[in-house]
Amino acid sequence: MKISIRFGSKCRFGSLSSSTLSSTTNVIDDGREQVKSFKEIPGPKALPLIGNLWRYLPIIGQYSLERLYENGHYNLTHYGTIVREEITAKHKIVHLFDPDHMESMFRQQQYPYRRSHRALIKYRHERSDRYQSGGIFPENGDEWKRLRDLFKHYFLRPNCIHVYDRQLNEIVSDLILSIRYERDESTGHLDDDFQQFLYRWSLESICSIMLDARIGCLDRNNQDGANMIEGGHKTLYAVMRTELYDGWQSRATKDYQCLVEGQDLMAKVVEKYLNKRIEQIELDGNGGKTTTTTIVGQLIRDPKITRKDLFGIVMDFVFAGIDTTSITAGFTLYFLAKNPNLQQRLFQEVDQVLGSDGFFKAQHFNHTPLLKACVKETLRLRPISIGVGRLATNDMIIGGYHVPKDTMIITQNQVACRQAAYYPRPNDYDPDRWIGSTRSRHHRYLYIPFGHGTRMCLGRRIAELELYILLANIVHQFRLECCPHYDIGQRTRLINLPDRPIKLRFIDR
């Protein structure tokens, strides 16, 4: 079904004060059309007292908390490109499917404000002996800006990240050894879900960067690695659950206790290795004033960064780095296994840039357009998040409708990226749409898998380097195969996860 989801010209609507919007029928857009009220935005009808919560109940509801992409597709099909969903009287959401509307929202917002990870903020505020604040991901306002300004220079400069290419190659080499050891020698088949291998790989990778240490996570018997993965998954589940209600704010609900257990598991391991690194640097000649090129070494020596801020940012990166990068890697390998001709082209590309010392350097990836395109195409079809969430910090006009302050706005990028109005054959995995003369021209706000603006993911460059090195090595070493009729979709647990085990065969080249 081809849906045209353009609405007028770009950025026609400026923000208006609440007094101006008190009578929306008198506000005129460019002298042509009246601005409509919030209640006139199409959407599922809310029932008295229970709003639209009932729609998420089993059997009677048409929505699922674990299928947010399908919910969004349903809304677009039934209500159009801007949808109002009143979960409860206090919790109202506007879903945007048109990138023009997304751009309008971003441009009108006075400062980026997210309503997420609220229980994590509570957990950290209650532990002021360890944390300075809630952290850069969940905080907002002045505290978020302080943290962003404190850390952004260390993570957004390519030269700060590219120094890790050799050690990331070494970690992938260890992963390849594990694959060869655990696969069936005759068929190349792994009995286990390959996603479990990738969790351990991504954790080992991010710990090697943020703790300057090899934890040993690729060994499935390593207890520190197992505790970190368990802690991360518990935290993800608990954050998702606690966003649905407020009772945990006044009493320790089961979901909040799950978050505490998960964060405590992670914190114990991070604290052990971070303290060890701090001691090493402080003892390293003249109080640790010798030069180091690692990020954590520079953070430890930066006088503006307190130990509490340091601990918080390390926890944030380790927590965020376990699932997001590994899931993107898993889906990319799955798509390559399903497309053998594409996989062979990628092998030829990476084979041409392989260094004489046998590892892939960061500079090589300036000459691997297909490799980068494969990651982009994976993030178009199977992004980690359905889109970007913002809490409106001021009244707005979007798509001809008044959207009041304190409304949750969600840009439905995943659904929009699957519309033929923007991408030919939108459901096909086609990395060539991102390359050279065949590259599709799309709206700049349509594809934003790492977020947008000042709240764009600080870990983007780390994640991309990890992914490129992993994929290049795996494809160079193995021919990947997957059952032709084995299709893997997504389910949502705060982020999008594979809904089935990733079953692959690894055949030596």
C-alpha positions in Angstrom: 0.0 0.0 0.0 1.6 3.2 -1.1 0.8 6.1 1.2 1.6 9.7 0.5 2.6 11.2 3.8 3.6 14.7 2.9 1.8 17.6 4.5 2.4 21.0 3.1 5.8 22.7 3.1 8.6 22.1 5.5 8.6 23.8 8.9 5.6 26.1 8.4 4.7 26.0 12.0 6.4 28.1 14.7 5.9 27.6 18.4 3.2 29.8 20.0 2.6 30.7 23.6 -0.2 29.0 25.6 -2.1 32.2 25.7 -2.1 32.5 22.0 -3.3 29.0 21.6 -6.1 29.2 24.2 -8.4 29.8 21.2 -6.9 27.7 18.4 -9.8 28.4 16.0 -8.6 32.0 15.7 -5.0 31.0 14.8 -4.3 31.1 11.1 -1.5 29.2 9.3 0.0 31.4 6.6 -3.5 32.9 6.2 -4.8 29.8 4.5 -6.0 27.3 7.0 -7.1 27.3 10.6 -5.1 25.5 13.3 -7.1 22.6 14.7 -7.3 21.7 18.3 -5.5 18.9 20.0 -8.7 16.9 20.4 -9.2 17.0 16.6 -6.0 15.0 16.0 -7.2 11.5 14.7 -6.5 8.5 16.9 -8.0 5.6 18.9 -10.9 6.7 21.1 -10.2 6.8 24.8 -12.7 5.4 27.3 -13.6 7.2 30.5 -11.2 6.5 33.4 -9.1 3.8 31.6 -8.3 5.8 28.5 -6.6 3.5 25.9 -4.9 1.2 28.3 -7.4 -1.5 27.6 -6.1 -1.7 24.0 -2.9 -3.2 25.3 -4.6 -6.0 27.2 -4.3 -9.6 25.8 -7.2 -10.9 23.7 -9.4 -7.8 23.7 -6.7 -5.2 22.7 -5.3 -4.6 19.2 -2.0 -3.3 20.5 1.0 -5.1 22.1 3.7 -3.7 24.3 6.1 -6.1 22.6 5.2 -5.2 19.0 5.5 -1.4 18.9 6.3 -1.4 15.2 3.1 -3.2 14.4 1.2 -0.7 16.7 2.7 2.1 14.7 1.8 0.6 11.4 -1.8 0.0 12.5 -2.0 3.7 13.6 -0.7 5.0 10.3 -3.1 2.8 8.3 -6.2 3.6 10.4 -5.6 7.2 11.4 -3.1 8.9 9.2 0.3 10.6 9.5 -0.3 12.3 12.9 -2.1 10.3 15.6 -3.2 11.2 19.1 -3.2 8.4 21.7 -4.5 9.1 25.2 -3.1 6.3 27.3 -4.6 7.9 30.4 -5.9 11.4 31.3 -2.3 12.4 32.2 -0.3 10.5 29.7 -1.0 11.7 26.1 1.1 10.8 23.1 1.3 12.2 19.6 2.8 9.9 17.0 4.4 11.5 13.9 4.8 9.5 10.7 5.7 12.3 8.2 9.3 13.5 8.3 8.1 17.1 7.7 6.2 16.9 10.9 9.2 15.4 12.7 11.4 18.2 11.5 8.7 20.7 12.6 8.7 19.2 16.1 12.5 19.2 16.5 12.8 22.8 15.3 10.1 24.1 17.6 11.3 22.4 20.8 13.1 24.9 23.0 15.4 22.2 24.5 15.4 18.4 24.1 13.6 16.7 27.0 13.0 13.0 27.3 10.6 11.2 29.6 12.4 7.8 30.0 14.5 5.8 32.5 12.7 7.5 35.4 13.3 4.6 37.8 17.0 4.7 36.9 17.2 8.4 38.0 15.5 7.5 41.3 18.0 4.6 41.8 21.0 6.9 41.3 19.7 9.8 43.2 19.2 7.5 46.2 22.9 6.5 45.9 24.6 9.9 46.1 27.7 8.2 47.6 28.3 6.7 44.1 26.5 8.9 41.6 26.6 12.6 41.0 23.3 12.6 39.1 20.9 10.3 37.2 23.3 10.2 34.2 23.5 11.6 30.8 20.9 9.3 29.2 17.9 9.9 31.6 18.7 13.4 32.9 17.2 16.6 31.4 17.7 20.3 31.6 20.8 21.9 33.1 22.2 18.7 34.5 21.9 16.9 31.2 23.6 19.9 29.5 26.4 19.9 32.1 27.1 16.2 31.5 26.9 16.5 27.7 29.4 19.4 27.7 31.7 17.5 30.0 31.9 14.4 27.9 31.0 15.1 24.3 34.6 16.0 23.2 35.9 12.6 24.2 33.3 10.5 22.3 32.5 12.5 19.1 36.0 12.9 17.8 37.0 10.1 15.4 40.7 10.2 16.4 39.7 9.5 20.0 37.8 6.3 18.9 40.0 5.0 16.1 42.8 4.2 18.5 40.8 1.1 19.5 40.8 -0.6 16.2 43.6 -3.1 17.0 42.1 -4.2 20.3 38.7 -4.6 18.8 40.2 -6.8 16.1 41.7 -8.9 18.8 38.4 -9.3 20.5 36.7 -10.4 17.3 39.6 -12.9 16.7 38.7 -14.4 20.1 35.0 -14.6 19.1 36.0 -16.4 15.9 37.9 -18.9 17.9 34.8 -19.5 20.0 32.7 -20.0 16.9 35.1 -22.5 15.5 35.3 -24.4 18.8 31.5 -24.6 19.4 30.2 -25.1 15.9 29.5 -28.5 14.4 32.6 -29.4 12.4 30.8 -31.0 9.5 28.0 -28.6 9.0 29.3 -25.3 10.5 26.1 -25.0 12.5 25.9 -23.5 16.0 23.3 -25.1 18.2 23.1 -22.0 20.4 21.4 -18.7 19.6 24.3 -16.7 18.0 22.9 -13.6 19.7 24.3 -14.9 23.0 27.8 -14.9 21.5 27.2 -11.3 20.3 26.1 -10.1 23.8 29.4 -11.3 25.2 31.4 -9.8 22.2 29.8 -6.4 22.6 30.2 -6.4 26.4 33.9 -7.3 26.1 34.3 -4.6 23.4 32.7 -1.7 25.4 34.5 -2.8 28.6 37.8 -2.8 26.8 37.2 0.9 25.9 35.4 2.2 29.0 37.5 0.3 31.6 40.8 -0.2 29.7 40.5 -3.9 30.6 39.8 -7.3 29.0 37.1 -8.8 31.3 37.0 -12.2 29.6 33.3 -12.0 28.7 33.8 -14.3 25.6 34.3 -17.2 28.0 30.8 -18.3 28.9 32.0 -19.4 32.3 33.3 -15.9 33.2 31.2 -14.8 36.1 31.9 -11.0 35.8 30.7 -11.1 32.2 27.6 -13.2 33.0 26.7 -10.9 35.9 27.0 -7.8 33.6 24.8 -9.3 30.9 22.2 -10.4 33.5 22.3 -7.0 35.1 21.9 -5.2 31.8 18.9 -7.4 30.8 17.2 -7.0 34.2 17.7 -3.2 34.0 16.2 -3.1 30.4 13.1 -5.1 31.5 12.6 -3.1 34.7 13.0 0.3 32.9 10.4 -0.8 30.4 7.9 -1.9 33.1 8.4 1.1 35.4 7.6 3.5 32.5 4.0 2.1 32.5 3.0 3.3 36.0 4.1 5.5 38.9 3.7 3.2 42.0 7.4 2.4 42.2 8.0 6.1 43.1 6.5 5.6 46.6 7.2 1.9 47.2 9.6 -0.7 46.1 7.6 -2.6 43.6 8.8 -5.9 42.1 9.8 -4.1 38.9 11.8 -1.5 40.8 13.5 -4.2 42.9 14.4 -5.9 39.5 16.1 -2.7 38.4 18.0 -2.4 41.7 19.3 -6.0 41.4 20.3 -5.4 37.8 22.2 -2.2 38.4 23.8 -3.5 41.6 25.1 -6.5 39.6 26.6 -4.2 36.9 28.0 -1.6 39.4 29.9 -4.2 41.4 31.9 -5.3 38.3 32.4 -1.8 36.9 33.6 -0.5 40.2 36.1 -3.3 40.6 37.8 -2.7 37.2 37.4 1.1 37.2 39.0 1.4 40.6 41.9 -0.7 39.5 42.4 1.5 36.4 42.3 4.7 38.6 44.9 3.2 40.9 47.2 2.3 38.0 47.0 5.8 36.5 47.5 7.5 39.9 50.6 5.4 40.5 52.0 5.9 37.0 54.8 8.4 37.5 54.2 11.9 39.0 50.6 11.2 40.0 49.5 9.8 36.6 50.6 12.7 34.5 52.0 10.6 31.7 50.3 10.6 28.4 47.7 8.1 27.6 45.6 7.9 24.4 42.6 6.0 25.9 39.4 7.7 26.7 39.1 6.4 30.3 42.7 7.5 30.9 41.9 11.0 29.8 38.7 11.1 31.8 40.4 10.0 35.0 43.0 12.8 34.6 40.5 15.5 33.7 40.2 17.7 36.8 36.7 18.8 35.8 35.4 15.3 36.0 34.6 14.0 39.5 34.9 10.3 40.3 31.1 10.2 40.6 30.6 11.6 37.2 33.2 9.2 35.8 31.5 6.2 37.4 28.1 7.3 36.0 29.3 7.8 32.4 31.1 4.4 32.4 27.9 2.7 33.8 25.8 4.4 31.1 28.1 3.3 28.2 28.4 -0.2 29.4 24.7 -0.6 30.0 23.9 0.9 26.6 26.6 -1.0 24.8 25.6 -4.6 25.7 22.4 -4.9 23.7 22.3 -2.2 21.1 25.4 -3.0 19.1 25.1 -6.7 19.5 21.5 -6.7 18.2 22.4 -4.6 15.1 25.3 -7.0 14.5 23.0 -10.0 14.7 20.4 -8.7 12.3 23.1 -7.6 9.8 24.7 -11.1 9.8 21.2 -12.6 9.5 20.4 -10.5 6.4 23.8 -11.3 4.9 23.2 -15.0 5.4 19.8 -14.6 3.6 21.5 -12.8 0.7 24.5 -14.9 -0.5 25.3 -12.8 -3.6 25.4 -9.6 -1.5 27.6 -11.5 1.1 30.0 -12.4 -1.7 30.3 -8.8 -2.8 31.0 -7.7 0.7 33.7 -10.4 1.1 35.4 -9.1 -2.0 35.2 -5.5 -0.8 36.8 -6.2 2.7 39.3 -8.6 1.2 40.8 -5.8 -0.9 41.4 -3.5 2.1 42.7 -6.1 4.6 46.0 -4.9 6.0 49.2 -6.9 5.6 49.2 -7.5 9.3 45.8 -9.2 9.0 43.6 -6.8 10.8 41.1 -4.1 9.7 42.2 -0.6 10.6 39.8 2.3 11.1 41.2 4.0 8.0 40.2 1.0 5.9 36.6 1.7 6.4 36.8 4.9 4.3 37.1 2.4 1.4 34.2 0.0 2.3 31.0 1.7 1.1 29.1 -1.6 0.9 30.0 -2.5 4.5 28.7 0.8 5.8 25.6 0.5 3.6 24.8 -2.9 5.1 24.7 -1.4 8.6 22.6 1.5 7.4 20.1 -0.8 5.7 19.9 -3.0 8.8 19.1 0.1 10.9 16.4 1.1 8.5 14.6 -2.2 8.7 15.5 -3.3 12.2 16.4 -0.2 14.2 17.1 -0.5 17.9 14.2 2.0 18.6 11.0 2.7 16.7 12.0 6.4 16.7 12.7 9.3 19.0 10.7 10.3 22.0 10.4 13.9 23.2 8.3 15.6 25.9 7.1 18.9 24.5 8.6 21.7 26.5 6.4 24.3 24.9 3.2 24.5 22.9 3.6 23.6 19.2 1.7 23.6 16.0 2.5 20.4 14.0 0.7 19.3 10.9 -1.9 22.0 11.4 -2.8 20.8 14.9 -2.1 22.4 18.3 0.1 20.1 20.4 0.2 21.4 24.0 3.2 21.5 26.3 3.9 18.3 28.3 2.6 16.0 25.5 4.8 13.0 24.7 5.8 13.1 21.0 7.1 10.0 19.3 8.7 10.2 15.8 7.7 6.9 14.1 10.8 6.6 12.0 10.8 2.8 11.7 7.3 2.8 10.2 8.0 5.8 8.0 11.2 4.1 6.6 9.1 1.2 5.5 6.8 3.3 3.2 7.1 3.2 -0.6 6.6 6.9 -0.7 10.2 7.2 0.6 12.0 4.0 -0.4 11.4 1.8 -3.4 10.7 -1.8 -2.4 10.7 -0.7 1.2 10.6 -4.2 2.7 13.6 -5.4 0.7 17.1 -5.6 2.3 18.9 -3.5 -0.3 22.2 -1.8 0.9 22.7 -0.4 -2.7 20.1 2.2 -2.0 22.7 3.9 0.2 25.6 3.8 -2.4 26.8 6.1 -5.1 24.5 7.0 -8.0 21.9 4.5 -6.9 21.6 6.1 -3.5 18.0 7.0 -2.5 17.5 10.6 -1.6 15.5 10.9 1.6 14.3 13.5 4.0 17.0 14.2 6.6 14.6 13.5 9.5 13.4 10.2 8.1 16.4 8.1 9.0 17.8 9.0 12.4 18.7 5.7 14.1 21.1 7.3 16.5 18.7 10.2 17.4 19.0 13.8 16.4 20.6 17.0 17.5 22.4 17.6 20.8 20.8 14.4 22.2 22.2 12.2 19.4 23.8 9.1 20.8 27.3 9.8 22.2 28.3 6.2 21.6 27.6 6.3 17.8 31.3 6.3 16.7 32.2 3.5 19.1 29.2 1.4 17.9 30.0 1.9 14.3 33.7 1.0 14.7 32.8 -2.1 16.6 30.2 -3.1 14.0 32.5 -2.6 11.0 35.4 -4.5 12.5 33.1 -7.4 13.5 31.3 -7.7 10.2 34.5 -7.4 8.1 36.2 -10.1 10.1 33.3 -12.5 10.2 32.5 -12.2 6.4 36.2 -12.5 5.6 36.6 -15.7 7.6 33.2 -17.4 7.0 30.5 -17.9 4.4 27.3 -17.5 6.4 24.2 -19.6 5.7 20.7 -19.5 7.1 17.5 -21.5 6.5 15.7 -19.8 3.6 12.3 -19.9 5.4 13.6 -18.9 8.8 12.5 -15.3 9.2 13.4 -13.2 12.3 11.3 -10.2 13.3 11.4 -7.9 16.3 9.8 -7.7 19.7 10.1 -4.7 22.0 11.6 -4.8 25.5 12.3 -1.0 25.8 14.5 -1.6 22.7 13.8 -3.8 19.7 15.1 -7.4 20.1 15.1 -10.4 17.7 11.9 -12.3 18.2 13.6 -15.7 17.5 17.0 -17.2 18.0 19.6 -16.3 15.4 20.6 -19.6 13.9 23.5 -19.5 11.5 26.0 -21.8 9.8 29.6 -20.7 9.7 31.5 -22.3 6.7 35.2 -21.6 6.4 36.2 -19.7 3.3 
